[in-house]
Amino acid sequence: MAVRRELYFAFVVVLSCANFATSQKFGHDIRELKAKVELGLSQISNLEDQLPSGMTDEALVRRLRTLVSGISSDVGAMNTSSNVSVACGNDLTQLVNDWPDETYARQMVASFGSRLNLVRRFEYTYGLQSWGLFDVCREVKPTADRSFGGQYCLAAGLGSVGYCFPDSCNSDDVKNAIFEAGLGDPLAVFCAEYRPFRVGDIVAIVIFSIIAGVMILGTLYDVIWHWNLKRKIKRSEEIANIDTIKEELIKNKSTVDELKKKRPGILGRILITFSVISNGRKILSATSGGSGTISSINGIRVISMMWIILGHTFSFPAELFDNLRYIVDDVLKRRSILVIYAGIYGVDVFFLLSGMLVTYLALRHMRKTKGRMNWFLFYFHRWWRLSPPYYLMLLLVTTLFLYLGNGPAHDQRVFYVQKQCRDNWWAALLYFHNLYPWPSSTDICMGWVWYLCVDMQLFVISPFFIILLHKSAKVGTLAVTSFIVASIATVAGLATHYGYPITFTDSTYYNDNLTRGDDVIYPTPWSHLQAYLVGVYLGYVLCRLDGQQVKINKFLNLFLWCAAAATALAIVYGVYPSLIGDRPEQWVAVLYKSTTSFAFVTAVAWVIFACETGNGGPVNTLLSWSAWTPLSRLTYGAYLVHPIVLFAYYWGRKTPVHYTDMNMIYYFVASLILSYACAFVLSLAIEAPMIGLEKIIFRRRP
């Protein structure tokens, strides 16, 4: 049992940490989490002795009847010693008196979860849920002779148990009734109550309706404009074909050419930027751009996003699995599970790509303009490109996300997320939310946007390196190298100070007297600066080459490909001994933590360099495949929306998640498709229109 206890704790820590980058509230203080888990495991083994045997429906109702008899000697005469309200006590009295003769009473009692079953099954499943029947409880509605309906409540403590009480009972009534009836002593109770629209919800509905209305108007205008233009062109061509006089023929052909070049007025162009037809055609086009396009990154973008979604699909339901023991005894011992843990390197790949593209495009522009750059437009374009879709999803999460589902554990999770958004909205808007509140940066609104915050912070300082590289290759190279070393040293120093373990699979810090670790390393710019700067230098090199092919000896080329592949595989799979309990010395953990990000993105940087210089072979053919292009355009939207898709499903479940490999594969494929579908809608609604509006504002031709 002791071994399984440690494995169970390791599992909780692993998935809590894996959720760190995306979820809202997971116990990230490792020592506190360990204390809670160990306390729970030590107590839950003794709970069965404290519970009555044979907790049938009859026994349950007997306890409720004892409760209500203590509350009132007759209906309406309340006992002030009880903490249950008058209305709740009266309706509970009617419920127990009507059982088992009335159908509704049997239905409500049958909807209760079983605390006894939870305790008895824990040894065999490690499952911490006995939710009962959520929908069956809520199907009970008031009638002419009964003023109450069924209200589902979830009691949380050492596990979570569902209860079905009259809807006149609030969460405090239910908590007190459970305790006074001897059914348990929950730490908190959450009831799935009716949620009317709030002011913010109405504002959000208005904003989304306006966007939808403008999209409809833009699409209609686009259709009518082009239909009318084609009609005029066709008419002019018919006239030109029947003209016999040379001067008139030339005149009509000139008219046709002018019509083909004709563009709508400023208001029309603004409307067309919201056209679903025009934007959809651009998004779904397999054409990747003109000369100078780095086509291999399209495949890398999409594959990295799939990797991130895969990891989140497996990690998000960490607290919802009903067969944790199977995961502990089997799944966590597989080498294949390391691919899930290594999804964090997929995020580092995006830092690499971001730094590369910013530098590559900026240096190409500066080369054309002899070193001149409008730095206001440099920053404005980035803000304009990223912010509207992000702010729109922030609005959705803060308001209407509550209504995207319902379930036993739904409302309290959503309310927690929305509270973080309301409390720290300004930090979210300013891309500062990864550092505020500090250092509890796991408790942030839309936890996955830490990446956007770090990316924006690194973007802000990128001109320092871009200017140095433009003016002097040696000085720029020295600056990039120095800051990469500084980033590695900073992570190494923090990992040493806090005793950070080698991987998420290791639940114990080396320095037991310290309790903080990953939240001062992972979501910070100093941690990911090394990956970003590798991208900056790669962008500089590709800009210098300007599309030229580099001839590399085939044996050297093969060696470099093998070295890159071996490096990536060693980073992913090299920690397997730690997974099965072979704990390395601290210096090994520090070395791994501080250098693997740099090593992994360097391997990916080689892949991009080789593909763009004629040394990629079939890998370049795969990564530059035109089918990746439209999906690549949607990766930003997919990153924003995929946690919402996953949370809406997992948090809205009426039953716990049962882990099987096939189930998780289905969840992953479904989440992937839905995420990209939602990203397509997001791009049509706001991302593509904002790009079009920017071109109109700064008089750029589309």
C-alpha positions as CSV (number, residue, x, y, z in Angstrom):
1,M,0.0,0.0,0.0
2,A,2.9,2.4,0.8
3,V,4.3,2.0,-2.8
4,R,0.9,2.6,-4.3
5,R,0.5,5.6,-2.1
6,E,3.7,7.1,-3.4
7,L,2.7,6.3,-7.0
8,Y,-0.7,7.8,-6.5
9,F,0.8,11.0,-5.1
10,A,3.3,11.1,-8.0
11,F,0.4,10.8,-10.4
12,V,-1.5,13.7,-8.8
13,V,1.7,15.8,-8.9
14,V,2.5,14.9,-12.5
15,L,-0.9,15.8,-13.8
16,S,-1.2,18.9,-11.6
17,C,2.1,20.2,-13.0
18,A,1.2,19.2,-16.5
19,N,-2.0,21.2,-16.1
20,F,0.0,24.1,-14.9
21,A,0.3,25.9,-18.2
22,T,-3.3,25.7,-18.9
23,S,-5.6,25.1,-16.0
24,Q,-6.8,27.5,-13.3
25,K,-6.4,26.0,-9.9
26,F,-4.2,23.0,-9.2
27,G,-2.3,22.7,-5.9
28,H,1.1,23.8,-7.2
29,D,2.7,24.1,-3.9
30,I,4.3,20.6,-4.0
31,R,4.8,20.2,-0.2
32,E,1.3,21.4,0.6
33,L,-0.1,19.1,-2.0
34,K,1.9,16.1,-0.7
35,A,0.7,16.8,2.8
36,K,-2.9,16.9,1.7
37,V,-2.7,13.7,-0.4
38,E,-0.9,11.8,2.4
39,L,-3.4,13.0,4.9
40,G,-6.3,12.0,2.7
41,L,-4.8,8.6,2.0
42,S,-4.1,8.0,5.7
43,Q,-7.7,9.0,6.7
44,I,-9.6,7.4,3.9
45,S,-8.4,4.0,4.8
46,N,-10.1,4.4,8.2
47,L,-13.3,6.0,7.0
48,E,-15.0,2.7,6.3
49,D,-14.9,1.9,10.0
50,Q,-16.7,5.1,10.7
51,L,-19.5,4.6,8.2
52,P,-22.6,2.5,8.9
53,S,-22.9,-0.7,7.0
54,G,-25.6,-1.3,4.4
55,M,-26.2,2.4,3.4
56,T,-29.2,1.6,1.3
57,D,-31.9,4.0,0.2
58,E,-33.9,3.0,3.3
59,A,-31.0,3.8,5.6
60,L,-30.3,7.1,3.9
61,V,-34.0,8.2,4.3
62,R,-33.9,7.1,7.9
63,R,-31.0,9.4,8.5
64,L,-32.8,12.3,6.7
65,R,-36.0,11.5,8.7
66,T,-34.0,11.7,11.9
67,L,-32.6,15.0,10.7
68,V,-36.0,16.6,9.9
69,S,-37.6,15.3,13.1
70,G,-34.9,17.1,15.0
71,I,-35.4,20.2,13.0
72,S,-39.1,20.5,13.6
73,S,-41.7,18.7,15.8
74,D,-44.3,19.6,13.2
75,V,-44.1,21.4,9.9
76,G,-43.5,25.1,10.5
77,A,-42.2,24.8,14.1
78,M,-38.4,25.0,13.5
79,N,-35.8,23.9,16.1
80,T,-33.4,26.8,16.4
81,S,-30.6,24.3,17.3
82,S,-30.4,23.3,13.6
83,N,-28.5,25.3,11.1
84,V,-30.8,24.3,8.3
85,S,-33.2,27.0,7.1
86,V,-37.0,26.9,7.6
87,A,-37.9,26.5,4.0
88,C,-35.3,23.8,3.4
89,G,-36.4,21.9,6.5
90,N,-40.0,22.0,5.5
91,D,-39.3,20.7,2.0
92,L,-37.0,18.0,3.4
93,T,-39.8,16.9,5.7
94,Q,-42.1,16.5,2.7
95,L,-39.5,14.6,0.8
96,V,-38.9,12.0,3.5
97,N,-42.6,11.7,4.2
98,D,-43.3,11.1,0.6
99,W,-40.7,8.4,0.2
100,P,-41.1,5.7,-1.1
101,D,-44.7,6.2,-2.2
102,E,-44.1,9.2,-4.5
103,T,-42.2,8.8,-7.7
104,Y,-40.4,12.1,-7.4
105,A,-39.1,11.2,-3.9
106,R,-37.7,7.8,-5.0
107,Q,-36.1,9.7,-8.0
108,M,-34.4,12.2,-5.7
109,V,-33.1,9.7,-3.2
110,A,-31.9,7.4,-6.0
111,S,-29.9,10.4,-7.4
112,F,-27.6,10.5,-4.2
113,G,-24.0,9.4,-4.6
114,S,-22.7,6.9,-2.1
115,R,-19.9,8.0,0.3
116,L,-19.7,4.4,1.5
117,N,-19.1,3.1,-2.0
118,L,-16.5,5.8,-2.6
119,V,-14.5,4.7,0.5
120,R,-14.9,1.0,-0.3
121,R,-13.9,1.3,-3.9
122,F,-10.9,3.6,-3.3
123,E,-8.5,0.8,-2.5
124,Y,-9.2,-0.8,-5.9
125,T,-9.7,2.3,-8.1
126,Y,-8.2,5.3,-6.3
127,G,-11.3,7.0,-7.6
128,L,-12.4,10.0,-5.6
129,Q,-15.9,10.6,-7.0
130,S,-19.4,9.3,-6.3
131,W,-21.4,11.8,-8.2
132,G,-24.8,10.1,-8.3
133,L,-27.3,11.0,-11.0
134,F,-27.0,14.7,-12.0
135,D,-29.7,14.9,-14.7
136,V,-32.1,12.5,-12.9
137,C,-32.1,14.8,-9.8
138,R,-32.7,18.0,-11.9
139,E,-35.5,16.4,-13.8
140,V,-37.7,16.7,-10.7
141,K,-39.8,19.9,-11.1
142,P,-42.3,21.6,-8.8
143,T,-45.9,20.7,-9.1
144,A,-49.2,22.1,-7.9
145,D,-49.1,20.2,-4.6
146,R,-45.3,20.4,-4.2
147,S,-43.4,23.7,-4.2
148,F,-39.9,22.4,-4.8
149,G,-37.9,20.6,-7.4
150,G,-34.7,18.7,-7.4
151,Q,-31.4,20.5,-6.9
152,Y,-28.1,18.7,-7.4
153,C,-25.3,19.5,-5.0
154,L,-21.7,18.2,-4.8
155,A,-20.1,17.9,-1.4
156,A,-16.3,18.1,-1.6
157,G,-13.9,16.7,1.0
158,L,-11.9,13.5,0.9
159,G,-13.5,12.9,-2.5
160,S,-16.7,14.3,-3.9
161,V,-20.2,13.0,-3.4
162,G,-23.4,14.1,-5.1
163,Y,-26.7,14.8,-3.3
164,C,-30.2,15.7,-4.5
165,F,-31.9,18.2,-2.2
166,P,-35.0,20.4,-2.6
167,D,-34.2,23.5,-4.6
168,S,-35.2,25.7,-1.6
169,C,-32.0,24.6,0.1
170,N,-28.9,26.7,-0.5
171,S,-25.3,25.3,-0.3
172,D,-25.0,26.1,3.4
173,D,-28.3,24.3,4.1
174,V,-27.1,21.2,2.3
175,K,-23.7,21.3,4.0
176,N,-25.3,21.6,7.4
177,A,-27.9,18.9,6.6
178,I,-25.3,16.4,5.5
179,F,-23.4,17.0,8.7
180,E,-26.4,16.9,11.0
181,A,-27.8,13.7,9.3
182,G,-24.5,11.9,9.9
183,L,-23.8,11.6,6.2
184,G,-20.4,13.2,6.4
185,D,-18.6,16.5,7.1
186,P,-17.8,18.1,3.8
187,L,-15.3,20.9,3.4
188,A,-17.5,22.7,0.9
189,V,-20.8,22.2,-1.0
190,F,-21.6,23.5,-4.5
191,C,-25.1,23.4,-5.8
192,A,-26.0,23.6,-9.5
193,E,-28.4,26.5,-9.2
194,Y,-30.2,28.4,-12.0
195,R,-27.8,31.1,-13.3
196,P,-29.5,34.1,-14.8
197,F,-27.7,36.3,-17.2
198,R,-25.5,38.9,-15.5
199,V,-24.7,42.4,-16.9
200,G,-21.4,41.2,-18.3
201,D,-23.1,38.3,-20.0
202,I,-25.5,40.6,-21.7
203,V,-22.7,42.9,-22.8
204,A,-20.9,39.9,-24.2
205,I,-24.0,38.8,-26.1
206,V,-24.4,42.2,-27.6
207,I,-20.7,42.3,-28.7
208,F,-20.8,38.8,-30.2
209,S,-24.1,39.7,-31.9
210,I,-22.6,42.9,-33.4
211,I,-19.7,40.9,-34.8
212,A,-22.0,38.3,-36.3
213,G,-24.2,41.0,-37.8
214,V,-21.2,42.8,-39.4
215,M,-20.0,39.4,-40.8
216,I,-23.4,38.9,-42.4
217,L,-23.5,42.4,-43.8
218,G,-19.9,42.1,-45.1
219,T,-20.7,38.8,-46.7
220,L,-23.9,40.2,-48.4
221,Y,-22.0,43.2,-49.6
222,D,-19.2,41.1,-50.9
223,V,-21.6,38.9,-52.9
224,I,-23.7,41.8,-54.2
225,W,-20.6,43.8,-55.2
226,H,-18.9,41.0,-57.1
227,W,-22.2,40.0,-58.7
228,N,-22.8,43.5,-59.9
229,L,-19.2,43.9,-61.0
230,K,-19.3,40.7,-63.0
231,R,-22.6,41.8,-64.6
232,K,-21.0,45.1,-65.7
233,I,-17.9,43.3,-67.1
234,K,-20.0,40.8,-69.0
235,R,-22.1,43.6,-70.5
236,S,-19.0,45.6,-71.5
237,E,-17.5,42.5,-73.1
238,E,-20.6,41.8,-75.1
239,I,-20.6,45.4,-76.3
240,A,-16.9,45.1,-77.2
241,N,-17.5,41.9,-79.2
242,I,-20.2,43.4,-81.4
243,D,-18.4,46.8,-82.0
244,T,-17.0,47.0,-85.5
245,I,-15.5,50.5,-85.3
246,K,-11.9,50.2,-84.1
247,E,-11.9,53.2,-81.8
248,E,-15.1,52.0,-80.0
249,L,-13.6,48.5,-79.7
250,I,-10.5,49.9,-78.0
251,K,-12.6,52.1,-75.8
252,N,-14.9,49.2,-74.6
253,K,-11.9,46.9,-73.9
254,S,-10.3,49.7,-71.9
255,T,-13.6,49.9,-69.9
256,V,-13.5,46.2,-69.2
257,D,-9.9,46.4,-68.0
258,E,-10.9,49.3,-65.7
259,L,-13.8,47.4,-64.3
260,K,-11.7,44.4,-63.5
261,K,-9.4,46.7,-61.5
262,K,-12.2,48.5,-59.8
263,R,-12.3,48.3,-56.0
264,P,-15.1,49.3,-53.5
265,G,-15.0,52.5,-51.6
266,I,-13.5,52.8,-48.1
267,L,-16.7,51.7,-46.4
268,G,-17.2,48.8,-48.8
269,R,-13.6,47.7,-48.2
270,I,-14.2,47.8,-44.5
271,L,-17.3,45.6,-44.8
272,I,-15.6,43.1,-47.1
273,T,-12.9,42.6,-44.5
274,F,-15.6,40.8,-42.5
275,S,-16.9,38.8,-45.4
276,V,-17.0,35.1,-44.6
277,I,-16.5,34.3,-48.3
278,S,-13.4,36.4,-48.8
279,N,-11.8,35.5,-45.5
280,G,-12.6,31.8,-45.9
281,R,-11.0,31.8,-49.3
282,K,-7.8,33.3,-47.9
283,I,-7.7,31.1,-44.8
284,L,-8.2,27.9,-46.7
285,S,-5.9,28.7,-49.6
286,A,-3.0,26.3,-49.9
287,T,-0.7,29.0,-51.3
288,S,1.8,29.9,-48.6
289,G,3.0,33.2,-50.0
290,G,5.6,34.8,-52.3
291,S,9.4,34.6,-52.4
292,G,11.2,34.4,-49.1
293,T,8.5,32.3,-47.4
294,I,9.8,29.7,-45.0
295,S,7.4,27.0,-45.9
296,S,8.8,24.2,-43.7
297,I,7.5,25.9,-40.6
298,N,3.9,25.3,-41.6
299,G,4.2,21.6,-40.8
300,I,6.2,22.3,-37.7
301,R,3.5,24.7,-36.4
302,V,0.7,22.3,-36.9
303,I,2.5,19.2,-35.5
304,S,3.6,21.2,-32.4
305,M,0.0,22.4,-31.9
306,M,-1.2,18.8,-32.2
307,W,1.4,17.8,-29.6
308,I,0.2,20.5,-27.2
309,I,-3.4,19.5,-27.6
310,L,-2.5,15.8,-27.1
311,G,-0.8,16.6,-23.8
312,H,-3.7,18.7,-22.6
313,T,-6.3,16.1,-23.6
314,F,-4.6,13.6,-21.3
315,S,-3.7,16.0,-18.4
316,F,-6.8,18.1,-18.1
317,P,-9.1,15.4,-16.6
318,A,-6.5,14.6,-13.9
319,E,-9.0,15.1,-11.1
320,L,-11.8,13.4,-12.9
321,F,-10.5,9.9,-13.6
322,D,-12.4,7.1,-11.8
323,N,-9.7,4.5,-12.3
324,L,-6.6,6.2,-11.1
325,R,-5.1,2.9,-9.9
326,Y,-5.0,1.6,-13.4
327,I,-3.2,4.7,-14.5
328,V,-0.7,4.4,-11.6
329,D,-0.1,0.7,-12.0
330,D,0.0,0.6,-15.7
331,V,-0.1,3.8,-17.7
332,L,2.5,5.7,-15.8
333,K,5.0,2.9,-16.2
334,R,5.0,3.1,-20.0
335,R,7.7,4.8,-21.9
336,S,5.1,6.1,-24.3
337,I,3.7,8.4,-21.5
338,L,6.8,10.5,-21.7
339,V,5.6,11.9,-25.0
340,I,2.7,13.4,-23.1
341,Y,5.0,14.9,-20.5
342,A,7.3,16.3,-23.2
343,G,4.5,18.4,-24.7
344,I,6.1,21.4,-22.9
345,Y,8.8,21.4,-25.6
346,G,6.1,22.0,-28.2
347,V,5.6,25.4,-26.5
348,D,9.3,26.0,-26.8
349,V,9.1,25.3,-30.5
350,F,6.6,28.2,-30.8
351,F,9.1,30.5,-29.0
352,L,11.7,29.4,-31.5
353,L,9.4,30.2,-34.4
354,S,8.3,33.5,-33.0
355,G,11.9,34.7,-32.5
356,M,12.9,33.5,-36.0
357,L,10.0,35.1,-37.9
358,V,10.3,38.4,-36.0
359,T,14.0,38.7,-36.8
360,Y,13.7,37.4,-40.3
361,L,11.0,39.8,-41.4
362,A,12.5,42.8,-39.6
363,L,16.0,42.3,-41.1
364,R,14.6,41.8,-44.6
365,H,12.7,45.1,-44.2
366,M,15.7,46.9,-42.8
367,R,17.8,45.6,-45.7
368,K,15.4,47.1,-48.2
369,T,15.1,50.4,-46.3
370,K,18.8,50.7,-45.5
371,G,18.4,50.2,-41.8
372,R,15.2,52.2,-41.3
373,M,12.3,50.8,-39.3
374,N,9.1,52.3,-38.0
375,W,9.3,50.9,-34.5
376,F,5.8,52.2,-33.6
377,L,4.3,50.1,-36.5
378,F,6.6,47.2,-35.4
379,Y,5.0,47.1,-32.0
380,F,1.5,48.1,-33.1
381,H,1.3,45.3,-35.7
382,R,2.1,42.7,-33.1
383,W,-0.4,44.0,-30.7
384,W,-3.1,44.4,-33.4
385,R,-2.4,40.9,-34.7
386,L,-2.6,39.1,-31.3
387,S,-4.9,41.1,-29.1
388,P,-8.4,41.1,-30.8
389,P,-8.8,37.2,-30.8
390,Y,-7.2,37.0,-27.4
391,Y,-9.5,39.7,-25.9
392,L,-12.5,38.1,-27.5
393,M,-11.7,34.8,-25.9
394,L,-11.1,36.6,-22.6
395,L,-14.5,38.1,-22.9
396,L,-16.0,34.6,-23.6
397,V,-14.3,33.0,-20.6
398,T,-15.2,35.8,-18.2
399,T,-18.9,35.7,-19.2
400,L,-20.6,33.2,-21.3
401,F,-18.3,30.3,-20.6
402,L,-20.6,29.5,-17.6
403,Y,-23.4,28.6,-20.0
404,L,-21.3,26.3,-22.2
405,G,-22.1,23.3,-20.1
406,N,-23.3,22.0,-16.7
407,G,-22.4,19.1,-14.5
408,P,-21.5,18.1,-11.0
409,A,-18.2,19.9,-11.0
410,H,-18.9,22.5,-13.6
411,D,-20.0,25.7,-11.9
412,Q,-17.5,25.9,-9.1
413,R,-14.6,25.5,-11.6
414,V,-15.9,28.1,-14.0
415,F,-16.7,30.5,-11.1
416,Y,-13.1,30.2,-9.9
417,V,-11.8,30.9,-13.4
418,Q,-14.1,33.9,-13.8
419,K,-13.1,35.3,-10.4
420,Q,-9.4,35.3,-11.5
421,C,-10.4,37.1,-14.7
422,R,-12.4,39.8,-12.9
423,D,-9.7,40.3,-10.2
424,N,-6.8,40.5,-12.7
425,W,-8.3,41.6,-15.9
426,W,-5.8,44.5,-16.3
427,A,-2.8,42.2,-16.1
428,A,-4.4,39.9,-18.7
429,L,-5.0,42.8,-21.1
430,L,-1.5,44.1,-20.7
431,Y,0.2,40.7,-21.2
432,F,1.6,40.8,-17.7
433,H,-0.5,38.0,-16.2
434,N,2.3,35.5,-16.1
435,L,4.1,37.7,-13.5
436,Y,1.1,39.0,-11.6
437,P,0.0,37.9,-9.1
438,W,3.5,36.9,-8.1
439,P,4.6,34.2,-7.5
440,S,1.2,32.4,-7.5
441,S,1.2,32.6,-11.3
442,T,-0.7,29.4,-11.7
443,D,-3.8,31.1,-10.4
444,I,-4.4,33.3,-13.4
445,C,-7.2,34.0,-15.7
446,M,-7.0,31.7,-18.7
447,G,-4.0,29.9,-17.4
448,W,-2.7,28.9,-20.9
449,V,-2.2,32.6,-21.9
450,W,1.1,32.7,-19.9
451,Y,2.6,31.8,-23.3
452,L,1.2,34.9,-25.0
453,C,2.4,37.0,-22.1
454,V,6.0,35.6,-22.3
455,D,6.0,35.9,-26.1
456,M,4.9,39.5,-26.0
457,Q,7.5,40.3,-23.3
458,L,10.3,38.7,-25.4
459,F,9.0,40.5,-28.5
460,V,9.3,43.9,-26.7
461,I,13.1,43.3,-26.2
462,S,13.7,41.7,-29.6
463,P,14.7,45.0,-31.3
464,F,17.8,45.1,-29.1
465,F,19.1,41.9,-30.8
466,I,17.7,42.8,-34.2
467,I,19.5,46.1,-34.3
468,L,22.8,44.6,-33.1
469,L,22.7,41.8,-35.7
470,H,21.9,44.3,-38.4
471,K,24.8,46.6,-37.5
472,S,27.4,44.0,-36.6
473,A,27.3,40.3,-37.0
474,K,30.0,39.8,-34.3
475,V,28.4,42.1,-31.7
476,G,25.0,40.7,-32.4
477,T,26.2,37.1,-32.2
478,L,28.0,37.9,-28.9
479,A,24.9,39.5,-27.4
480,V,22.7,36.5,-28.4
481,T,25.1,34.0,-27.1
482,S,25.6,35.9,-23.8
483,F,21.9,36.2,-23.1
484,I,21.4,32.5,-24.0
485,V,24.0,31.6,-21.4
486,A,22.4,34.0,-18.9
487,S,19.0,32.4,-19.4
488,I,20.5,28.9,-18.9
489,A,22.4,30.1,-15.8
490,T,19.3,31.7,-14.3
491,V,17.2,28.6,-14.7
492,A,20.1,26.5,-13.3
493,G,20.4,28.8,-10.3
494,L,16.6,28.8,-9.6
495,A,16.5,25.0,-10.0
496,T,19.4,24.6,-7.6
497,H,18.0,27.0,-5.1
498,Y,14.5,25.4,-5.0
499,G,15.8,21.8,-5.5
500,Y,13.6,21.3,-8.6
501,P,13.3,17.6,-9.5
502,I,14.3,16.4,-12.9
503,T,10.8,15.9,-14.3
504,F,7.2,16.2,-13.4
505,T,7.2,12.5,-12.5
506,D,9.4,13.2,-9.5
507,S,7.2,14.5,-6.7
508,T,9.8,15.5,-4.2
509,Y,12.0,18.6,-4.3
510,Y,15.7,18.2,-3.4
511,N,15.5,21.0,-0.9
512,D,12.7,20.0,1.5
513,N,12.8,23.3,3.4
514,L,11.7,25.2,0.3
515,T,8.2,25.0,-1.2
516,R,8.3,27.0,-4.4
517,G,9.7,25.9,-7.7
518,D,8.1,25.7,-11.1
519,D,6.0,28.9,-11.0
520,V,9.2,31.0,-10.8
521,I,10.8,29.1,-13.7
522,Y,8.3,27.8,-16.3
523,P,5.9,30.8,-17.0
524,T,8.7,33.4,-17.0
525,P,10.5,35.2,-19.9
526,W,13.9,34.4,-18.4
527,S,13.2,30.7,-18.7
528,H,12.2,30.8,-22.4
529,L,14.6,33.5,-23.5
530,Q,17.1,30.8,-24.6
531,A,14.6,29.2,-27.0
532,Y,13.5,32.6,-28.3
533,L,17.1,33.7,-29.0
534,V,17.9,30.5,-30.9
535,G,15.0,31.5,-33.1
536,V,16.3,35.1,-33.4
537,Y,19.7,33.9,-34.6
538,L,18.2,31.4,-37.0
539,G,16.1,34.2,-38.5
540,Y,19.3,36.2,-38.9
541,V,21.1,33.3,-40.6
542,L,18.2,32.7,-43.0
543,C,18.0,36.4,-43.8
544,R,21.7,36.5,-44.6
545,L,21.3,33.5,-46.9
546,D,18.3,35.1,-48.6
547,G,17.0,31.8,-50.1
548,Q,20.4,30.5,-51.2
549,Q,21.0,26.8,-51.1
550,V,23.9,25.5,-48.9
551,K,25.8,22.5,-50.1
552,I,26.6,20.2,-47.2
553,N,28.6,17.0,-47.5
554,K,26.1,14.2,-47.5
555,F,27.9,12.4,-44.6
556,L,28.0,15.5,-42.5
557,N,24.3,16.2,-43.4
558,L,23.4,12.7,-42.3
559,F,25.4,13.1,-39.1
560,L,23.7,16.4,-38.2
561,W,20.3,14.9,-38.8
562,C,21.1,11.9,-36.6
563,A,22.5,14.2,-33.9
564,A,19.3,16.4,-34.0
565,A,17.0,13.4,-33.8
566,A,19.1,11.7,-31.0
567,T,19.1,14.9,-29.0
568,A,15.3,15.3,-29.2
569,L,14.7,11.6,-28.3
570,A,17.2,11.7,-25.5
571,I,15.4,14.7,-24.0
572,V,12.0,13.0,-24.2
573,Y,12.9,9.5,-23.2
574,G,16.1,9.9,-21.2
575,V,14.2,10.6,-18.0
576,Y,12.5,7.2,-18.0
577,P,14.6,5.9,-15.0
578,S,13.2,8.8,-13.0
579,L,9.7,7.7,-13.9
580,I,10.2,4.3,-12.3
581,G,11.9,5.7,-9.2
582,D,15.6,5.9,-10.0
583,R,16.2,9.4,-8.7
584,P,19.3,11.1,-10.1
585,E,21.6,13.4,-8.2
586,Q,20.6,17.0,-8.0
587,W,23.3,18.3,-10.4
588,V,21.8,16.0,-13.1
589,A,18.3,17.4,-12.5
590,V,19.7,21.0,-12.6
591,L,21.5,20.3,-15.9
592,Y,18.4,18.7,-17.4
593,K,16.1,21.5,-16.3
594,S,18.4,24.3,-17.5
595,T,19.6,23.0,-20.8
596,T,16.9,20.8,-22.4
597,S,14.9,23.7,-23.8
598,F,17.9,25.1,-25.6
599,A,19.0,21.7,-26.8
600,F,15.5,20.7,-28.1
601,V,14.9,24.0,-30.0
602,T,18.4,23.8,-31.5
603,A,17.5,20.4,-32.9
604,V,14.3,21.9,-34.4
605,A,16.3,24.9,-35.7
606,W,18.6,22.4,-37.6
607,V,15.5,20.9,-39.2
608,I,14.3,24.3,-40.4
609,F,17.8,25.3,-41.6
610,A,18.3,22.1,-43.5
611,C,14.9,22.2,-45.1
612,E,15.3,25.9,-46.2
613,T,18.9,25.3,-47.6
614,G,18.2,22.2,-49.7
615,N,19.3,19.6,-47.2
616,G,15.9,18.5,-45.9
617,G,15.1,15.7,-48.4
618,P,11.8,13.9,-47.7
619,V,11.5,15.8,-44.3
620,N,11.3,19.1,-46.2
621,T,8.7,17.5,-48.6
622,L,6.6,16.5,-45.6
623,L,6.9,19.7,-43.6
624,S,6.4,22.0,-46.7
625,W,3.3,20.0,-47.9
626,S,0.7,22.6,-49.0
627,A,-2.0,20.9,-46.9
628,W,-0.3,22.3,-43.8
629,T,-0.7,25.9,-44.9
630,P,-4.4,26.5,-44.0
631,L,-4.0,24.6,-40.7
632,S,-0.9,26.7,-40.0
633,R,-2.9,29.9,-40.3
634,L,-5.2,28.6,-37.6
635,T,-2.6,27.6,-35.0
636,Y,-2.9,30.8,-33.0
637,G,-6.7,30.5,-32.8
638,A,-6.4,26.8,-32.0
639,Y,-4.1,27.6,-29.1
640,L,-6.6,30.1,-27.8
641,V,-9.7,28.0,-28.0
642,H,-8.6,24.4,-27.5
643,P,-8.5,24.6,-23.6
644,I,-12.0,26.1,-23.8
645,V,-13.1,23.1,-25.9
646,L,-11.5,20.7,-23.5
647,F,-12.8,22.3,-20.3
648,A,-16.3,22.7,-21.7
649,Y,-16.4,18.9,-22.3
650,Y,-14.5,17.7,-19.2
651,W,-16.1,20.1,-16.7
652,G,-19.5,19.5,-18.2
653,R,-19.4,15.7,-17.8
654,K,-22.2,14.2,-15.7
655,T,-19.9,11.2,-14.8
656,P,-16.2,10.8,-14.1
657,V,-13.8,10.1,-16.9
658,H,-12.8,6.4,-17.3
659,Y,-9.3,6.1,-18.7
660,T,-8.7,3.7,-21.6
661,D,-6.3,4.2,-24.4
662,M,-9.1,4.2,-26.9
663,N,-11.2,6.7,-25.0
664,M,-8.3,9.1,-24.8
665,I,-7.6,8.7,-28.5
666,Y,-11.2,9.5,-29.3
667,Y,-11.1,12.5,-27.0
668,F,-7.9,13.7,-28.6
669,V,-9.1,13.4,-32.2
670,A,-12.4,15.0,-31.3
671,S,-10.7,17.8,-29.5
672,L,-8.3,18.4,-32.3
673,I,-11.0,18.7,-34.9
674,L,-13.3,20.8,-32.8
675,S,-10.4,23.1,-31.8
676,Y,-9.5,23.8,-35.4
677,A,-13.1,24.2,-36.4
678,C,-13.6,26.8,-33.6
679,A,-10.3,28.4,-34.6
680,F,-11.6,28.8,-38.1
681,V,-14.7,30.5,-36.8
682,L,-12.6,32.8,-34.6
683,S,-10.4,33.6,-37.6
684,L,-13.4,34.5,-39.7
685,A,-14.9,36.6,-37.0
686,I,-12.0,38.7,-35.8
687,E,-8.5,37.5,-36.7
688,A,-8.8,37.9,-40.5
689,P,-10.9,41.1,-40.4
690,M,-8.3,42.7,-38.2
691,I,-5.6,41.9,-40.7
692,G,-7.7,43.4,-43.4
693,L,-8.5,46.5,-41.4
694,E,-4.8,47.1,-40.7
695,K,-4.1,47.1,-44.4
696,I,-6.8,49.7,-44.9
697,I,-5.7,51.9,-42.1
698,F,-2.1,52.0,-43.3
699,R,-3.1,52.0,-47.0
700,R,-1.5,48.7,-47.8
701,R,-2.8,46.7,-50.7
702,P,-4.3,43.3,-49.9
